[in-house]
């Protein structure tokens, strides 16, 4: 009986050992994860992303890809340029878009539209005031697109001293400017050889002496007189040959008009400055001449003035006064010569 109990006890121990070994072969199974997500990040390159945490600790699994990344669209904000001028009944404008990487383009009608260009009819220029002239305009047809260019309704001007002679208003002094009406500079050319080869506008002082300009103004070649940019300031023009004739005729004709046009006395004219009275108020001065070879002659002796009228391809009409008589000479002269210039008010 005692032996049987020992066998039974041993059998129980053996069964327990076998059960323990069986349990060692069973793997432990972790629980599935639960996910907690952050907020979606801002849209970047048309993608949004977010992060996550998983629980409980040691759980098994990852979230689906589309739960942490998704497509998105950044709508564009458009900034437009000004509309272009109306051309072929169309106006266009350009644009920039933001933010970077946004999606979309502006509507076609926001960058191109139909238009009707305006035709402008201007009033006369006003008198020069504070060195400015203005004029008004009307536009047509009704509802047209566009406004007049600023420089077509306002322009700089120069108020020059002037004198009324007959029905003409002449400037009292020889011209002394160094820029065309549009503001482009007129070159000063001192070198004689350079002057003799010019076919474009230029000016100089007599003998290249600035002091002479104070009294007699500048000497201009005819190319400056004829330049399309305009030598005369706004509100004035260079007189034609016919307008010079009008002046001379109003003062009694070519034989005696010089007496009424020359400055009185010998402050500037060589003696005797025959019969000079300056009764016209023109105050003609003997500014001399620069020859087409670049040399200077006849200051104090002759006063020479260009007209705007061409004689032929190489010469243009000019008028001259003399110290020794009352004549007014009319002749054509080489366009390369440098003469004084007077202006007429428009």
VMD Tcl script that draws the C-alpha trace (Angstrom):
set ca {
  {0.00 0.00 0.00}
  {2.82 2.33 0.82}
  {4.49 1.45 -2.48}
  {1.30 2.28 -4.35}
  {1.12 5.75 -2.82}
  {4.68 6.47 -3.87}
  {3.88 5.44 -7.46}
  {0.77 7.57 -7.47}
  {2.69 10.61 -6.22}
  {5.38 10.16 -8.82}
  {2.75 9.88 -11.51}
  {1.16 13.16 -10.44}
  {4.54 14.91 -10.43}
  {5.26 13.62 -13.93}
  {1.89 14.85 -15.20}
  {2.53 18.31 -13.76}
  {5.92 18.50 -15.42}
  {4.43 17.53 -18.78}
  {1.73 20.19 -18.44}
  {4.35 22.85 -17.69}
  {6.37 21.94 -20.75}
  {3.25 22.12 -22.94}
  {2.49 25.66 -21.73}
  {5.99 26.82 -22.74}
  {5.17 26.06 -26.40}
  {2.14 28.52 -26.51}
  {3.07 32.09 -27.79}
  {1.81 35.20 -26.05}
  {-0.63 37.28 -28.27}
  {-0.46 41.18 -27.91}
  {-3.68 43.23 -28.24}
  {-4.42 45.35 -31.41}
  {-3.58 49.09 -31.42}
  {-5.91 52.01 -30.99}
  {-4.77 55.19 -32.85}
  {-4.98 58.81 -31.79}
  {-4.37 61.35 -34.60}
  {-3.02 64.92 -34.61}
  {-4.72 67.67 -36.62}
  {-4.10 67.73 -40.36}
  {-1.08 69.85 -41.35}
  {-1.51 72.76 -43.84}
  {-1.69 71.77 -47.50}
  {1.83 71.59 -49.04}
  {2.52 70.51 -52.63}
  {-1.11 69.38 -52.76}
  {-0.62 66.94 -49.82}
  {-1.72 67.04 -46.16}
  {-0.18 64.86 -43.46}
  {-0.80 64.13 -39.78}
  {0.92 62.14 -37.04}
  {-0.47 59.54 -34.66}
  {0.12 57.73 -31.39}
  {-0.88 54.14 -30.71}
  {-2.03 52.43 -27.53}
  {-1.80 50.37 -25.43}
  {1.94 50.01 -25.12}
  {3.23 47.12 -27.17}
  {0.08 46.79 -29.24}
  {0.23 45.42 -32.74}
  {-0.61 47.33 -35.98}
  {-0.15 50.61 -37.96}
  {-2.87 53.00 -39.20}
  {-4.01 52.92 -42.84}
  {-1.85 55.16 -45.08}
  {-4.83 57.30 -46.13}
  {-5.48 58.13 -42.49}
  {-2.12 59.91 -42.13}
  {-1.75 61.39 -45.66}
  {-4.30 62.70 -48.11}
  {-4.44 64.79 -51.25}
  {-5.49 68.44 -51.06}
  {-5.81 71.53 -53.26}
  {-4.49 75.05 -52.44}
  {-6.67 77.54 -54.29}
  {-4.69 80.41 -55.84}
  {-5.05 84.07 -55.00}
  {-4.44 86.27 -58.07}
  {-2.87 89.73 -58.23}
  {-3.39 91.53 -61.55}
  {-1.41 94.18 -63.38}
  {-3.12 97.21 -64.89}
  {-5.02 96.72 -68.13}
  {-2.96 97.41 -71.23}
  {-3.93 100.07 -73.75}
  {-6.73 99.11 -76.08}
  {-5.22 97.46 -79.18}
  {-7.23 95.82 -81.96}
  {-10.24 96.18 -79.65}
  {-8.60 94.00 -76.96}
  {-7.11 94.80 -73.56}
  {-4.92 92.36 -71.65}
  {-3.24 92.19 -68.28}
  {-0.85 89.83 -66.54}
  {-1.14 88.19 -63.12}
  {0.81 86.54 -60.35}
  {-0.58 83.74 -58.18}
  {0.03 82.87 -54.55}
  {0.78 81.03 -52.37}
  {3.54 78.90 -53.84}
  {2.27 75.56 -55.13}
  {-1.35 76.66 -55.33}
  {-3.70 75.21 -57.92}
  {-5.77 77.11 -60.45}
  {-5.68 79.80 -63.14}
  {-7.71 83.01 -63.33}
  {-10.81 83.21 -65.51}
  {-10.02 84.13 -69.11}
  {-12.15 87.27 -68.93}
  {-10.07 88.55 -66.00}
  {-6.91 88.73 -68.16}
  {-8.43 89.69 -71.53}
  {-11.46 91.80 -72.39}
  {-12.97 93.57 -75.36}
  {-12.60 97.33 -75.66}
  {-13.10 100.24 -78.03}
  {-10.16 102.67 -78.25}
  {-10.89 106.37 -77.79}
  {-10.26 109.08 -80.34}
  {-9.27 112.36 -78.69}
  {-10.06 115.87 -79.86}
  {-8.01 118.56 -78.13}
  {-8.62 122.20 -77.40}
  {-5.94 124.83 -78.07}
  {-3.02 125.05 -75.65}
  {-3.52 127.55 -72.86}
  {-1.11 130.40 -72.31}
  {2.13 129.52 -70.53}
  {1.66 129.76 -66.75}
  {4.32 128.75 -64.22}
  {6.18 127.23 -67.17}
  {3.25 124.89 -67.95}
  {0.68 124.81 -70.74}
  {-2.50 122.74 -70.56}
  {-5.38 121.83 -72.82}
  {-8.64 119.89 -72.51}
  {-9.96 117.06 -74.65}
  {-13.10 115.16 -75.59}
  {-13.11 111.45 -76.37}
  {-15.29 109.37 -78.68}
  {-17.14 107.11 -79.27}
  {-19.28 106.93 -76.15}
  {-18.07 104.29 -73.71}
  {-14.64 104.02 -75.34}
  {-11.64 102.82 -73.37}
  {-8.56 104.90 -72.59}
  {-7.49 108.35 -71.55}
  {-5.32 110.91 -73.27}
  {-1.55 110.65 -72.63}
  {-0.46 113.05 -69.90}
  {1.99 114.83 -72.20}
  {-0.80 115.52 -74.69}
  {-2.76 117.59 -72.18}
  {0.11 119.19 -70.27}
  {3.55 120.24 -71.43}
  {6.40 122.37 -70.14}
  {6.87 125.77 -71.70}
  {9.25 128.69 -71.49}
  {8.09 132.27 -71.19}
  {10.36 134.35 -73.40}
  {10.46 138.13 -73.48}
  {8.64 139.26 -76.56}
  {7.49 142.27 -78.55}
  {4.42 142.76 -80.72}
  {5.38 143.95 -84.22}
  {2.38 144.29 -86.50}
  {0.36 141.10 -86.13}
  {3.39 139.06 -85.06}
  {4.91 138.45 -81.61}
  {8.71 138.09 -81.79}
  {11.07 137.12 -79.01}
  {13.26 139.99 -77.83}
  {16.46 137.97 -77.46}
  {18.37 135.47 -79.54}
  {17.66 131.89 -78.56}
  {19.91 130.49 -75.83}
  {18.71 126.96 -75.08}
  {20.59 123.66 -75.21}
  {17.78 121.10 -75.40}
  {15.07 120.32 -77.90}
  {11.43 120.75 -77.00}
  {11.16 117.09 -75.91}
  {14.10 117.49 -73.51}
  {16.78 115.78 -75.63}
  {20.10 117.65 -75.40}
  {21.49 119.57 -78.37}
  {25.24 118.92 -78.45}
  {27.68 121.78 -78.08}
  {30.42 121.39 -80.69}
  {33.56 123.48 -80.21}
  {36.04 121.73 -82.50}
  {36.17 123.39 -85.93}
  {36.74 120.17 -87.89}
  {33.89 118.43 -86.10}
  {31.60 121.40 -86.77}
  {32.45 121.41 -90.49}
  {31.37 117.76 -90.88}
  {28.04 117.98 -89.06}
  {24.78 116.86 -90.62}
  {22.88 116.89 -87.32}
  {21.91 119.67 -84.94}
  {24.52 121.47 -82.83}
  {25.22 124.80 -81.14}
  {28.19 126.86 -79.97}
  {29.03 130.24 -78.49}
  {30.79 132.71 -80.73}
  {34.52 131.93 -80.46}
  {33.51 129.22 -77.95}
  {33.33 131.99 -75.37}
  {30.52 131.61 -72.85}
  {30.50 135.37 -72.21}
  {29.32 135.97 -75.77}
  {26.26 133.84 -75.07}
  {25.12 136.19 -72.33}
  {24.56 138.96 -74.86}
  {24.18 137.28 -78.22}
  {22.75 133.87 -77.36}
  {23.90 130.70 -79.07}
  {24.75 130.06 -82.71}
  {22.90 127.05 -84.19}
  {23.39 125.19 -87.42}
  {20.30 124.72 -89.57}
  {20.08 121.03 -88.71}
  {19.11 122.04 -85.17}
  {16.55 124.51 -86.57}
  {14.99 121.74 -88.65}
  {15.15 118.92 -86.11}
  {11.70 117.26 -85.70}
  {12.08 117.34 -81.90}
  {11.62 121.09 -82.10}
  {14.20 123.78 -81.42}
  {11.74 126.48 -80.37}
  {10.22 126.13 -76.89}
  {6.56 125.13 -76.60}
  {4.32 127.97 -77.69}
  {6.85 129.29 -80.21}
  {8.27 128.32 -83.58}
  {11.19 129.24 -85.81}
  {9.91 131.78 -88.37}
  {9.60 130.73 -91.98}
  {11.11 132.78 -94.79}
  {7.60 134.12 -95.51}
  {7.16 135.22 -91.88}
  {10.47 137.07 -92.04}
  {9.15 138.80 -95.17}
  {6.03 139.85 -93.25}
  {8.21 141.45 -90.59}
  {10.43 143.26 -93.09}
  {7.45 144.50 -95.08}
  {5.78 145.90 -91.94}
  {8.92 147.98 -91.31}
  {9.11 149.53 -94.76}
  {10.86 146.90 -96.86}
  {14.39 145.53 -97.30}
  {16.14 148.87 -97.95}
  {15.22 150.65 -94.72}
  {13.69 148.06 -92.35}
  {17.13 147.34 -90.86}
  {17.19 150.78 -89.27}
  {14.03 149.96 -87.29}
  {15.19 146.45 -86.37}
  {18.74 147.13 -85.12}
  {19.51 147.97 -81.52}
  {20.21 151.68 -81.17}
  {23.77 152.90 -80.52}
  {27.18 151.26 -80.52}
  {27.19 149.33 -77.24}
  {27.22 146.15 -79.30}
  {27.28 147.27 -82.93}
  {30.44 148.52 -84.59}
  {30.36 152.29 -85.21}
  {28.61 153.99 -86.91}
  {25.63 151.58 -86.77}
  {24.08 153.72 -89.45}
  {20.58 155.09 -88.88}
  {19.68 152.50 -86.22}
  {16.54 153.49 -84.27}
  {15.08 150.17 -83.06}
  {11.66 151.77 -83.41}
  {10.17 148.29 -83.96}
  {11.45 147.04 -80.61}
  {13.07 144.03 -82.31}
  {16.51 144.94 -80.86}
  {18.60 143.11 -83.45}
  {22.19 142.36 -82.29}
  {25.36 141.59 -84.26}
  {25.99 138.03 -83.07}
  {28.25 137.16 -85.99}
  {28.53 133.79 -87.68}
  {30.30 130.47 -87.53}
  {31.35 129.41 -91.00}
  {30.84 125.93 -92.40}
  {34.59 125.34 -91.93}
  {34.22 126.00 -88.19}
  {35.78 129.50 -88.13}
  {34.12 132.51 -86.47}
  {33.58 135.89 -88.21}
  {31.72 139.23 -88.10}
  {30.65 139.63 -84.48}
  {29.77 143.34 -83.89}
  {29.47 143.70 -87.70}
  {26.60 141.48 -88.87}
  {23.55 139.96 -87.25}
  {22.40 136.75 -88.97}
  {19.21 134.76 -88.31}
  {18.02 131.45 -89.70}
  {14.56 130.88 -91.11}
  {12.99 127.43 -90.99}
  {12.67 127.40 -94.79}
  {14.97 125.23 -96.87}
  {16.40 126.52 -100.16}
  {17.87 123.25 -101.40}
  {19.53 120.09 -100.05}
  {22.57 122.00 -98.84}
  {21.26 125.45 -97.92}
  {18.42 127.35 -96.22}
  {17.15 130.95 -96.13}
  {18.53 133.47 -93.62}
  {18.23 137.23 -92.94}
  {21.07 139.63 -92.03}
  {21.49 143.15 -90.64}
  {24.64 145.32 -91.06}
  {26.42 148.01 -89.04}
  {26.93 150.32 -92.03}
  {23.42 150.61 -93.54}
  {19.73 149.95 -92.98}
  {19.32 147.06 -95.40}
  {17.94 143.63 -94.54}
  {19.68 141.00 -96.64}
  {17.88 137.81 -97.72}
  {19.99 134.97 -99.00}
  {20.47 131.22 -98.82}
  {23.40 129.84 -96.86}
  {25.12 126.56 -96.06}
  {23.19 124.53 -93.49}
  {26.43 123.84 -91.61}
  {26.85 127.53 -90.72}
  {26.03 128.78 -87.25}
  {23.60 131.71 -87.02}
  {21.44 133.30 -84.35}
  {17.80 132.24 -83.99}
  {14.72 134.28 -83.09}
  {11.31 132.73 -82.37}
  {7.74 133.67 -83.18}
  {4.88 132.98 -80.80}
  {2.46 130.42 -82.21}
}
mol new
graphics top color blue
foreach p $ca { graphics top sphere $p radius 0.5 }
foreach p [lrange $ca 0 end-1] q [lrange $ca 1 end] { graphics top cylinder $p $q radius 0.2 }
display resetview
